Amino acid sequence: MEVAGIIDDFLEGQFTFWRIGIPKRLLVPFLVVFVAKIAGAAIVYSLLNIQVSGTFWFDVNRVFNWGQNTVFLENVHLAPRWSYAFVGWDSAWYLSIMTRGYGFSSNSYAFSPGFPIFGSAFSLVFGNPVVSSALCGLVFGVLCVPFFQLVAESYVDKRRALGLALMFAFSPYVFLFTTVAYSEGLFLFFTLSAWYLFKKGKSASASGLTAISILTRFVGALLVLPMCLISAQKKGGLRTRWIAFSLLPITAMFFWLAYCQVTANDFLAFGHTTEWNSLYTFRTLLLEGLPQKGFNVFQAALQNTSAPLNWLSPLAVVAAIVVPPFLIFFVAKKEKSLAVYTLITYVWILMFGALTSVPRYVSVLFPLWMPLAAPLSMSKKSIVFLGVALAVSFLISLSLWVDFLNGVFVA
């Protein structure tokens, strides 16, 4: 069989398991990412000698003396050591909410209920909260990959979509935070699957998935914007039906607000948290930091905690602020409604997201990746380029992962 025929068979063919057909082009990237995550965990586990030493987060002599971190120490002798490789930093908030509810700290309302809910569902099977949250983050972090690929196929050909899915999944911030016990994987899974089904005309199913996306991260509500813009272009009764389904997910946000009112006597409890007030956002840096401290503000803009800062952060923050406007311009050429969503979400991140976390937030803004598919034609040169890029990204991801478990602020 000629090379072209082999490629076509791969792109269009299926593997059949128990009479269930799975497209080859989706299964292979899924397995590659899954194996890479497990291999990465094994490498990190060995490098840090977690079997013997544990990690920074489970060491009473090293872990930060913050209220949410007590959940790690409570599970030192209850959770298997392998699970230590998947938790740290904000994992403590999710674990504490799972085990103690939102009432343990007013700052817990900064974290949407989606991940604690799904983590608790995993606990029904696996019992230990550390194991359950670790598996929840990892499982959805892998499941989101084929949906990213399917969404990419709406804008580029299947060859480029395959390469782009791998590039996306291996990018350092995406790789790390869709592997550890964070909400990125869950948010991406429901956001991408919602958009994919919406583009396929399944507005009712997309509506339900968008509602879960909103409960996973408040910013998920912004997906309603492009859905409404596209729905408004329909005609007659179909337009009314699509707009209704597009707006329906907003009810999930009102349920969350009602919960905040009932449990904290504050509809906007998630917006009134104080734990992170000292961290600069792009907005407060321009409006408060620079006017008050001048250029000296940059000495502390990224370093506002007692934790050391990861080596990649300064460069990543600059790139995450400067590059997206150019990518949004190219997204607009493909689909204006999606560009509106991307632009508003990007501005939201700059207004309210801590500068140090901007690279993480921007990395999971999926439309920004679509223009990057252009060079991924899957020619020999393109495959070599992709292979080198994935290898470098994997090594950087491992570096971030090690720092994450050592108490270094990554994002």
PAKOL-786572 format. One record per residue: y, z, x of N, C-alpha, C in turn; residue in one letter. Coordinates in steps of 0.02 Angstrom, whole numbers, padded with zeros to 5 digits, always signed. Atoms other than C-alpha are relative to their C-alpha. Example, Ala and Ser with C-alpha at 12.3 -4.5 7.8 and 13.67 -1.06 7.14 Angstrom:
<pts>
-00059+00000+00045-00225+00390+00615+00060+00000+00045A-00059-00003-00042-00053+00357+00684+00055+00037-00039S
</pts>
This chain:
<pts>
-00060+00000+00042+00000+00000+00000+00062+00000+00044M-00061+00004-00039+00174-00045+00066+00040+00065-00008E-00040-00061+00001+00300+00091+00106+00040+00006-00065V-00039-00001+00062+00408+00041-00043-00044+00022-00059A+00045-00019+00054+00256+00058-00156-00017+00074+00001G+00015-00071-00007+00215+00230-00088+00058+00042-00026I-00059-00037+00022+00393+00289-00118+00007-00004-00075I-00006+00008+00073+00396+00218-00294-00053+00042-00036D+00053-00040+00030+00229+00302-00332+00018+00074+00001D-00020-00070-00006+00298+00466-00270+00055+00017-00050F-00057-00014+00044+00458+00452-00371-00019-00003-00074L+00017+00010+00070+00374+00397-00532-00067+00030-00020E+00068-00025+00014+00197+00468-00516-00001+00073-00020G+00010-00069+00021+00127+00632-00578-00062+00029+00030Q+00060-00039-00014+00007+00766-00523-00025+00026-00067F+00027-00024+00063-00110+00817-00662-00041+00063+00013T+00035-00063-00006-00166+00998-00676-00020+00022-00070F+00025-00021+00065-00277+01045-00823+00033-00041-00056W-00027+00048+00048-00215+00891-00917+00076+00006-00009R-00073-00006+00002-00034+00940-00885+00030-00042+00056I-00030+00043-00050+00068+00807-00796+00064+00030+00027G-00061-00026-00034+00199+00867-00669+00025-00054+00047I-00027+00052-00044+00313+00738-00586-00004+00019+00073P+00007-00014-00071+00277+00726-00400+00068+00015+00031K-00066-00007-00030+00462+00711-00359+00030+00069-00013R-00024-00067+00015+00494+00882-00440-00042+00054+00033L+00046-00051-00025+00341+00975-00381+00007+00010+00076L-00003-00006-00073+00359+00936-00195+00059+00041+00024V-00056-00044-00020+00537+01007-00173-00010+00072-00021P+00014-00067+00025+00486+01156-00279-00046+00037+00048F+00047-00032-00046+00339+01193-00164+00030+00011+00069L-00032-00007-00066+00440+01162-00006+00046+00061+00001V-00047-00056+00004+00573+01286-00061-00038+00066-00006V+00040-00061+00008+00443+01414-00117-00032+00022+00066F+00031-00016-00064+00350+01405+00048+00052+00023+00051V-00053-00019-00046+00514+01416+00145+00024+00071-00013A-00022-00067+00017+00565+01573+00051-00052+00053+00021K+00053-00047-00019+00396+01658+00079-00004+00004+00076I+00002-00001-00073+00394+01605+00262+00060+00037+00028A-00059-00036-00022+00572+01668+00281-00008+00075-00007G+00012-00071+00011+00524+01835+00206-00047+00029+00053A+00048-00023-00051+00377+01849+00327+00033+00006+00068A-00035-00002-00065+00488+01809+00476+00047+00059+00003I-00048-00056+00001+00622+01934+00425-00038+00066+00001V+00041-00061+00002+00489+02065+00387-00025+00018+00070Y+00025-00011-00068+00420+02043+00562+00056+00017+00049S-00056-00011-00046+00588+02033+00652+00028+00070-00006L-00029-00066+00011+00649+02195+00575-00053+00055+00001L+00055-00048-00002+00478+02279+00587+00003+00046-00061N-00010-00038+00062+00498+02331+00405-00059+00044-00017I+00060-00040+00013+00319+02394+00394+00006+00070+00029Q-00007-00064-00034+00364+02533+00515+00069+00032-00012V-00068-00027+00001+00553+02551+00509+00035-00004-00067S-00036+00010+00063+00597+02501+00332+00061-00044+00012G-00063+00035-00012+00774+02433+00317+00057+00051-00004T-00060-00041+00003+00950+02501+00325+00006+00034-00068F-00012-00025+00067+00950+02525+00136-00047+00055-00022W+00049-00051+00017+00799+02640+00133-00002+00057+00051F-00004-00051-00052+00853+02750+00278+00057+00048-00017D-00050-00049+00021+00943+02909+00224+00052+00013+00054V-00047-00012-00055+01024+02921+00395+00048-00058+00012N-00042+00059-00012+01100+02746+00389+00033-00027-00063R-00025+00032+00061+01126+02691+00209+00068+00029-00020V-00066-00023+00021+01304+02702+00142-00007+00052-00055F+00004-00055+00048+01333+02861+00043+00039-00017-00063N-00030+00022+00063+01375+02772-00119-00049+00016-00056W+00041-00024+00055+01311+02831-00287-00056-00048-00020G+00051+00049+00022+01219+02670-00331-00058-00006+00050Q+00052+00008-00051+01121+02675-00167-00055+00053-00004N+00053-00051+00006+01023+02830-00217-00064-00029-00028T+00060+00031+00028+00905+02715-00310-00047-00025+00054V+00043+00021-00056+00843+02649-00143-00040+00059+00027F+00033-00059-00029+00805+02822-00076-00052+00029-00048L+00048-00025+00049+00717+02870-00238-00064-00041+00000E+00059+00044+00001+00597+02725-00212-00031-00009+00069N+00025+00008-00069+00562+02748-00025-00077+00005+00001V+00072-00011-00003+00385+02811-00057-00036-00030-00061H+00030+00029+00060+00357+02717-00221-00007-00076+00004L+00001+00073-00004+00394+02536-00177-00038-00023+00063A+00034+00026-00060+00282+02435-00059+00051-00028+00049P-00048+00019-00052+00365+02391+00106+00022-00073-00004R-00020+00071+00002+00363+02203+00077+00060-00010-00046W-00056+00008+00047+00485+02226-00068+00067+00019+00030S-00062-00019-00034+00612+02303+00051+00038-00062+00026Y-00031+00060-00029+00644+02128+00120+00043-00037-00051A-00035+00038+00052+00722+02073-00046+00057+00039-00033F-00052-00039+00034+00845+02211-00090+00050+00028+00050V-00055-00028-00039+01012+02272-00024+00066-00013-00036G-00067+00009+00028+01197+02283-00067-00002+00004-00077W-00006-00004+00073+01222+02238-00253-00066+00007-00036D+00065-00014+00031+01036+02249-00285-00002+00072-00026S-00001-00070+00020+01070+02436-00297+00030+00008-00070A-00031-00005+00066+01182+02410-00449-00050-00023-00054W+00048+00024+00049+01051+02307-00539-00057+00049-00010Y+00055-00048+00004+00914+02431-00497+00022+00063-00037L-00025-00061+00032+01021+02578-00552+00009-00010-00075S-00008+00015+00071+01063+02494-00717-00068-00004-00034I+00067+00004+00027+00878+02456-00744-00031+00069-00012M+00034-00065+00002+00826+02636-00712+00042+00055-00032T-00042-00054+00025+00977+02738-00769+00049-00022-00054R-00047+00025+00050+01077+02626-00886+00070-00007+00028G-00069+00012-00022+01260+02579-00875+00040+00064+00007Y-00039-00061+00001+01319+02757-00904+00005+00037+00066G+00000-00039-00062+01283+02816-00727+00064-00009+00040F-00062+00012-00035+01446+02739-00664+00042-00050-00041S-00043+00046+00036+01596+02656-00746+00004-00068+00035S-00003+00063-00038+01590+02525-00608-00060-00044-00013N+00060+00039+00012+01417+02469-00665+00014-00057-00050S-00016+00052+00049+01500+02367-00804+00024-00065+00031Y-00018+00062-00035+01556+02242-00673-00059-00048+00004A+00061+00040-00006+01376+02179-00677-00028-00014-00069F+00024+00022+00066+01320+02080-00829-00072+00021-00011S+00066-00029+00015+01160+02134-00918-00059-00047+00010P+00055+00048-00004+01058+01975-00891-00053+00018+00050G+00050-00016-00051+00975+02021-00728-00035+00066-00013F+00036-00062+00017+00939+02203-00776-00049-00009-00057P+00046+00011+00056+00861+02141-00939-00063-00035+00024I+00059+00037-00024+00747+02015-00854-00038+00042+00052F+00034-00044-00048+00711+02138-00713-00042+00052-00036G+00039-00049+00039+00656+02266-00843-00060-00033-00032S+00057+00036+00028+00545+02133-00923-00054-00008+00053A+00048+00003-00054+00462+02108-00754-00033+00068+00011F+00027-00067-00010+00440+02297-00744-00056+00016-00048S+00054-00011+00048+00329+02292-00897-00067-00022+00029L+00061+00025-00032+00204+02198-00788-00012+00034+00067V+00009-00022-00070+00237+02260-00611+00018+00073+00011F-00012-00071-00005+00297+02437-00644+00060+00019+00042G-00053-00024-00044+00403+02477-00493+00063-00043-00006N-00062+00038+00010+00587+02427-00516+00020-00042+00061P-00017+00038-00060+00609+02371-00335-00042-00064+00003V+00044+00058+00001+00459+02255-00345+00021-00048-00056V-00018+00042+00057+00513+02192-00516+00064-00038+00011S-00063+00035-00013+00691+02152-00465-00008-00051+00055S+00012+00047-00055+00631+02070-00304-00034-00063-00026A+00036+00057+00026+00509+01958-00398+00043-00040-00050L-00043+00033+00048+00636+01920-00535+00049-00047+00037C-00046+00041-00038+00763+01857-00408-00035-00059+00033G+00036+00052-00035+00633+01758-00311-00027-00053-00048L+00030+00047+00047+00546+01678-00461+00053-00047-00029V-00051+00044+00029+00705+01614-00543+00037-00039+00054F-00030+00036-00056+00774+01567-00373-00038-00063+00019G+00041+00060-00012+00631+01443-00356+00000-00046-00061V+00003+00040+00062+00624+01387-00538+00064-00040-00012L-00062+00036+00012+00806+01333-00535+00003-00066+00039C-00003+00060-00042+00770+01199-00402-00017-00064-00038V+00014+00063+00037+00683+01069-00514+00053-00015-00053P-00053+00013+00049+00820+01091-00644+00063-00027+00034F-00056+00030-00038+00953+01059-00513-00015-00074+00013F+00020+00069-00014+00856+00901-00466+00006-00044-00062Q-00004+00038+00062+00845+00845-00648+00073-00012-00020L-00070+00010+00015+01031+00873-00673+00030-00052+00047V-00025+00048-00049+01068+00777-00512-00020-00071-00018A+00023+00067+00020+00967+00631-00580+00043-00031-00055E-00046+00026+00050+01097+00616-00718+00059-00035+00032S-00059+00026-00033+01225+00566-00588-00016-00044+00060Y+00020+00042-00058+01130+00488-00441-00072-00021-00011V+00069+00023+00008+00965+00397-00418-00049+00054+00023D+00050-00051-00011+00802+00492-00400-00010+00016+00074K+00008-00012-00071+00791+00471-00211+00054+00049+00025R-00055-00043-00022+00962+00547-00182-00004+00069-00033R+00006-00065+00035+00930+00683-00312-00051+00045+00034A+00051-00040-00035+00773+00738-00220+00028+00030+00064L-00029-00025-00062+00864+00751-00054+00054+00051-00013G-00054-00046+00016+01012+00837-00135-00028+00068-00023L+00030-00062+00023+00899+00966-00218-00022+00043+00060A+00020-00037-00060+00828+01013-00048+00061+00026+00039L-00060-00021-00035+01000+01017+00032+00033+00060-00034M-00029-00055+00040+01064+01129-00108-00041+00064+00010F+00043-00060-00002+00914+01248-00105-00001+00032+00069A+00002-00027-00068+00920+01267+00085+00069+00020+00026F-00066-00020-00024+01108+01292+00099+00000+00076+00006S+00011-00071-00016+01125+01467+00175+00015+00050-00056P-00016-00049+00051+01213+01561+00035-00044-00008-00062Y+00045+00012+00057+01109+01480-00102-00070+00025+00017V+00068-00020-00020+00947+01508-00005-00007+00076-00001F+00006-00072-00004+00981+01691+00028+00005+00033-00068L-00013-00037+00062+01052+01743-00140-00041-00024-00059F+00051+00016+00051+00920+01651-00241-00069+00024+00023T+00063-00029-00025+00787+01743-00140-00001+00075-00009T-00004-00072+00007+00846+01923-00141+00014+00018-00073V-00009-00024+00069+00870+02031-00297+00073-00003-00020A-00067+00013+00025+01034+01954-00353-00007-00046-00061Y+00003+00038+00062+01079+01861-00513+00009-00075+00009S-00013+00071-00010+01112+01691-00432-00055-00045-00027E+00055+00042+00022+00940+01619-00466-00005-00002-00076G+00003-00004+00073+00939+01678-00647+00057-00039-00031L-00058+00036+00025+01114+01612-00677-00008-00076+00008F+00010+00072-00012+01074+01443-00599-00054-00028-00047L+00055+00024+00042+00911+01427-00697+00025-00015-00071F-00022+00009+00069+00993+01451-00867+00060-00048-00006F-00057+00045+00002+01153+01358-00826-00023-00073+00008T+00024+00067-00013+01063+01206-00755-00045-00026-00056L+00044+00022+00054+00930+01200-00890+00040-00013-00064S-00042+00011+00059+01065+01216-01024+00036-00067+00005A-00037+00063-00009+01166+01072-00951-00047-00060-00004W+00050+00054+00002+01010+00965-00928-00019-00017-00072Y+00020+00012+00069+00956+00987-01108+00058-00026-00042L-00059+00025+00035+01133+00961-01171+00009-00075+00013F-00007+00071-00017+01142+00795-01078-00055-00041-00032K+00055+00035+00033+00976+00749-01158+00008+00000-00076K-00012+00001+00072+01050+00777-01331-00029+00058-00038G+00031-00058+00033+00962+00942-01366+00051+00057-00002K-00056-00046+00002+01119+01038-01413-00020+00071-00022S+00021-00066+00024+01030+01180-01504-00033+00040+00056A+00034-00034-00055+00916+01223-01357+00050+00017+00056S-00051-00012-00052+01062+01205-01236+00045+00059-00018A-00042-00055+00023+01163+01326-01342-00032+00067+00015S+00035-00063-00013+01031+01463-01329-00002+00017+00074G+00004-00012-00072+01013+01442-01141+00069+00017+00028L-00068-00016-00022+01202+01445-01118+00017+00072-00017T-00012-00069+00020+01208+01610-01212-00030+00048+00051A+00032-00043-00051+01086+01685-01086+00038-00005+00066I-00041+00008-00060+01189+01612-00944+00062+00045-00002S-00059-00042+00008+01342+01703-01013-00017+00074+00010I+00020-00069-00008+01246+01867-01019-00021+00015+00072L+00017-00009-00071+01194+01838-00838+00062+00006+00043T-00065-00002-00034+01370+01805-00777+00054-00021-00050R-00053+00013+00048+01530+01810-00878+00027-00071+00007F-00027+00066-00012+01587+01648-00797-00043-00054-00032V+00042+00048+00034+01442+01563-00885+00031-00027-00064G-00034+00021+00061+01555+01553-01038+00040-00064+00011A-00040+00059-00014+01654+01416-00951-00039-00065-00011L+00040+00059+00013+01508+01296-00976+00011-00027-00070L-00015+00022+00068+01560+01290-01158+00054-00054+00000V-00056+00048-00002+01714+01189-01107-00024-00073+00004L+00023+00069-00001+01626+01028-01052-00045-00018-00059P+00042+00013+00059+01502+01047-01194+00042-00019-00060M-00044+00015+00057+01644+01049-01320+00036-00067+00010C-00034+00063-00013+01734+00905-01235-00044-00060-00015L+00047+00054+00014+01580+00795-01245-00016-00003-00075I+00016-00002+00072+01540+00853-01422+00056-00030-00042S-00057+00026+00037+01715+00807-01480+00002-00076-00001A+00002+00073-00003+01678+00626-01434-00052-00029-00048Q+00048+00024+00050+01537+00616-01561+00036-00018-00065K-00031+00021+00062+01569+00549-01735-00031+00033-00061K+00023-00025+00064+01557+00619-01910-00033+00068+00003G+00036-00064+00004+01434+00758-01949-00031+00020+00066G+00030-00015-00064+01355+00744-01778+00050+00038+00045L-00051-00034-00039+01520+00796-01698+00007+00073-00022R-00005-00069+00026+01533+00949-01811-00059+00042+00023T+00061-00036-00019+01354+00999-01774+00000+00017+00074R+00000-00011-00072+01372+00978-01586+00053+00051+00021W-00053-00048-00017+01537+01073-01578-00021+00070-00020I+00023-00066+00023+01461+01215-01680-00050+00030+00049A+00050-00024-00048+01313+01229-01562+00032+00015+00068F-00034-00011-00064+01430+01217-01412+00038+00066+00001S-00039-00062+00004+01535+01363-01472-00043+00062-00014L+00044-00056+00018+01388+01470-01530-00014+00048+00058L+00015-00047-00055+01351+01542-01355+00054+00053+00010P-00053-00049-00008+01520+01630-01360-00017+00066-00035I+00020-00062+00034+01440+01754-01481-00035+00048+00047T+00033-00044-00049+01337+01819-01335+00052+00041+00038A-00053-00037-00034+01499+01866-01249+00027+00057-00043M-00025-00052+00045+01556+01962-01403-00050+00057-00007F+00050-00053+00000+01391+02057-01407+00008+00045+00062F-00010-00038-00062+01424+02109-01226+00063+00043-00006W-00061-00038+00009+01602+02162-01269-00011+00059-00048L+00014-00054+00047+01538+02262-01417-00040+00055+00033A+00040-00049-00036+01410+02347-01306+00046+00043+00045Y-00047-00037-00043+01550+02394-01184+00040+00050-00041C-00039-00044+00042+01650+02468-01328-00041+00060-00023Q+00043-00053+00025+01504+02569-01395-00018+00050+00055V+00024-00044-00052+01445+02638-01229+00054+00028+00046T-00053-00023-00045+01608+02651-01131+00066+00010-00035A-00062-00005+00039+01738+02653-01271+00054-00045+00028N-00047+00047-00031+01818+02502-01188-00030-00070-00005D+00025+00069+00007+01794+02321-01242-00002-00036+00067F-00006+00036-00064+01846+02263-01069-00020+00044+00059L+00023-00045-00053+01751+02392-00968-00017-00037+00064A+00019+00039-00059+01686+02256-00852+00061-00022+00041F-00060+00021-00036+01865+02208-00808+00042+00058+00025G-00038-00059-00020+01927+02386-00780-00035+00041+00053H+00034-00035-00055+01810+02432-00638+00047+00007+00059T-00047-00016-00055+01893+02506-00484-00032-00004+00069T+00036-00004-00064+01760+02498-00347+00025-00051+00051E-00016+00055-00045+01824+02334-00275+00075-00015+00002W-00072+00013+00003+02013+02354-00297+00030-00013+00069N-00029+00009-00067+02041+02359-00109-00015-00069+00030S+00017+00066-00026+01963+02188-00084+00050-00052-00024L-00047+00053+00018+02084+02042-00080-00035-00057-00036Y+00017+00065+00027+02064+01894-00195+00051-00049+00028T-00048+00049-00023+02152+01732-00154+00068+00012-00033F-00061-00014+00038+02279+01777-00289+00038+00059+00028R-00034-00060-00025+02316+01953-00226+00021-00008+00073T-00020+00013-00070+02321+01891-00046+00068-00034+00002L-00063+00038+00001+02462+01770-00089+00057+00040-00031L-00053-00033+00038+02556+01880-00212+00016+00071+00024L-00010-00069-00022+02534+02052-00133-00008+00009+00075E+00014-00011-00071+02457+02047+00039+00051-00030+00047G-00047+00035-00045+02568+01918+00124+00072+00027-00008L-00069-00026+00006+02734+01980+00049+00008+00071+00030P-00005-00069-00022+02695+02161+00096-00015+00008+00075Q+00023-00011-00069+02610+02142+00266+00011-00060+00045K-00008+00059-00042+02652+01967+00325-00067-00025+00024G+00062+00030-00026+02524+01878+00432-00048+00053+00027F+00046-00053-00021+02453+02046+00487-00054+00014-00052N+00048-00011+00053+02363+02047+00320-00067-00032+00016V+00062+00036-00015+02235+01925+00391-00047+00041+00044F+00044-00043-00040+02170+02061+00507-00047+00041-00044Q+00040-00041+00044+02104+02154+00356-00022-00037-00063A+00014+00035+00062+02090+02020+00222-00074-00007-00014A+00071+00009+00009+01905+01996+00252-00040+00063+00018L+00035-00059-00025+01864+02169+00318+00030+00062-00033Q-00030-00055+00037+01905+02299+00186-00049+00057-00012N+00049-00053+00010+01748+02406+00193-00022+00027+00067T+00025-00030-00061+01662+02516+00318-00056-00041+00031S+00056+00042-00024+01526+02384+00336+00027-00054+00046A-00019+00057-00043+01534+02256+00477-00004-00065-00038P-00004+00064+00034+01570+02077+00428-00046-00051+00035L+00044+00051-00027+01446+01935+00450+00039-00052+00039N-00033+00047-00045+01487+01808+00586+00023-00064-00034W-00016+00064+00032+01491+01660+00467+00057+00005-00051L-00046-00010+00056+01610+01736+00339+00069-00033+00008S-00067+00031-00005+01781+01681+00409-00001-00076-00009P+00005+00072+00007+01729+01500+00426-00021-00020-00070L+00025+00015+00067+01636+01501+00260+00054+00009-00053A-00054-00012+00049+01785+01574+00166+00051-00057+00002V-00048+00056-00006+01903+01441+00234-00028-00063-00031V+00031+00060+00027+01780+01302+00191-00005+00004-00076A+00009-00008+00073+01750+01373+00016+00066-00006-00038A-00065+00008+00032+01937+01370-00019+00026-00071+00007I-00030+00065-00016+01983+01204+00062-00040-00059-00027V+00041+00059+00015+01836+01088+00025-00007-00015-00075V+00012+00015+00070+01807+01108-00165+00050-00047-00034P-00046+00047+00034+01969+01019-00221-00017-00072+00013P+00019+00069-00016+01912+00861-00132-00064-00019-00038F+00063+00014+00036+01738+00874-00210+00012-00007-00074L-00015+00004+00072+01811+00903-00383+00030-00068-00016I-00028+00067+00009+01908+00741-00363-00056-00052-00010F+00056+00047+00005+01744+00647-00337-00043+00014-00062F+00037-00016+00061+01659+00742-00479+00034-00033-00060V-00037+00029+00055+01797+00679-00594-00015-00074-00008A+00018+00070+00004+01747+00501-00552-00067-00011-00035K+00065+00005+00032+01572+00535-00615+00002+00023-00073K-00003-00026+00068+01611+00641-00768+00059+00048-00006E-00062-00038+00004+01783+00708-00815-00011+00068-00032K+00011-00064+00033+01718+00845-00930-00031+00050+00049S+00031-00043-00050+01611+00915-00789+00051+00020+00053L-00053-00016-00048+01761+00907-00672+00046+00054-00027A-00042-00052+00031+01862+01011-00796-00034+00068+00008V+00038-00061-00008+01725+01143-00795+00002+00025+00072Y+00002-00018-00071+01716+01140-00605+00068+00026+00023T-00067-00020-00021+01904+01153-00581+00018+00068-00028L-00017-00064+00030+01927+01296-00703-00041+00057+00030I+00042-00051-00031+01780+01391-00630+00022+00015+00071T-00025-00009-00068+01845+01363-00454+00064+00042+00001Y-00062-00039+00004+02017+01429-00502-00015+00072-00020V+00021-00067+00021+01934+01577-00589-00026+00040+00060W+00027-00033-00059+01840+01618-00429+00055+00022+00047I-00056-00017-00045+02000+01613-00326+00044+00055-00028L-00043-00050+00032+02094+01719-00452-00032+00070+00001M+00032-00064+00013+01965+01856-00476-00056+00018+00049F+00055-00014-00045+01830+01842-00342+00025+00025+00068G-00019-00025-00067+01841+01942-00180-00007-00056+00051A+00000+00054-00049+01882+01827-00034-00066-00005+00037L+00062+00000-00038+01727+01879+00059-00059-00027-00039T+00055+00024+00042+01619+01829-00089+00011-00071-00025S-00015+00067+00024+01702+01661-00124-00054-00051+00022V+00052+00049-00019+01572+01562-00020-00063+00005-00044P+00059-00009+00043+01431+01637-00126+00013-00027-00070R-00016+00024+00068+01518+01601-00291+00006-00076-00002Y-00011+00072-00001+01568+01424-00243-00066-00037+00011V+00063+00034-00016+01394+01382-00176-00042-00014-00061S+00041+00010+00060+01315+01402-00348+00038-00036-00055V-00037+00043+00048+01448+01296-00435-00029-00070+00007L+00044+00057-00013+01324+01155-00455+00033-00069+00001F-00029+00067-00003+01439+01005-00491+00029-00019+00068P-00029+00014-00065+01518+01023-00319-00048-00036+00047L+00051+00029-00044+01355+00964-00242-00012-00074-00014W+00016+00068+00020+01344+00799-00335+00030-00054+00046M-00027+00052-00045+01465+00700-00223-00033-00002+00069P+00031-00003-00066+01365+00754-00070-00065-00041+00003L+00062+00039+00001+01218+00645-00124+00008-00068+00031A-00012+00069-00022+01299+00484-00062-00039-00020+00062A+00035+00023-00061+01223+00482+00115-00076+00009-00003P+00072-00016+00003+01049+00535+00054-00039-00056-00033L+00035+00058+00028+00974+00363+00025-00075+00003+00012S+00070-00009-00018+00806+00424+00095-00025-00057+00044M+00019+00046-00053+00808+00288+00228-00024+00043+00059S+00025-00038-00057+00733+00336+00397+00054+00044+00030K-00055-00039-00029+00903+00390+00465+00019+00057-00047K-00019-00051+00049+00941+00484+00305-00051+00057+00001S+00053-00051-00001+00773+00575+00312+00006+00044+00063I-00009-00038-00062+00802+00626+00494+00060+00047-00007V-00059-00041+00010+00977+00687+00451-00015+00059-00046F+00016-00053+00048+00910+00785+00303-00045+00052+00032L+00045-00047-00033+00770+00862+00407+00036+00046+00048G-00038-00041-00047+00890+00921+00541+00045+00049-00039V-00045-00042+00040+01012+00988+00410-00039+00058-00032A+00040-00053+00031+00873+01085+00322-00023+00052+00051L+00023-00046-00052+00809+01159+00485+00057+00046+00022A-00059-00040-00020+00984+01216+00537+00018+00049-00055V-00017-00043+00057+01019+01285+00364-00050+00058-00006S+00051-00052+00005+00855+01381+00364+00011+00054+00053F-00013-00049-00054+00896+01463+00532+00061+00042-00015L-00060-00038+00019+01069+01511+00472-00016+00049-00057I+00020-00043+00057+00993+01580+00312-00037+00062+00025S+00036-00057-00028+00875+01690+00413+00047+00049+00033L-00050-00043-00033+01023+01755+00514+00038+00041-00052S-00035-00036+00053+01116+01799+00354-00045+00052-00032L+00049-00044+00032+00959+01878+00282-00010+00064+00042W+00008-00058-00045+00934+01991+00433+00062+00045-00004V-00061-00039+00005+01116+02045+00426+00004+00036-00067D+00000-00029+00068+01102+02075+00238-00041+00064-00002F+00045-00058+00001+00957+02196+00266+00022+00054+00050L-00024-00048-00050+01047+02280+00412+00067+00031-00020N-00062-00030+00024+01197+02330+00306+00063-00037+00020G-00059+00041-00016+01312+02191+00366+00022-00035-00063V-00024+00031+00061+01425+02123+00230-00002-00076+00008F+00011+00072-00005+01369+01943+00203+00044-00038-00049V-00042+00032+00051+01454+01895+00040+00002+00044-00062A
</pts>
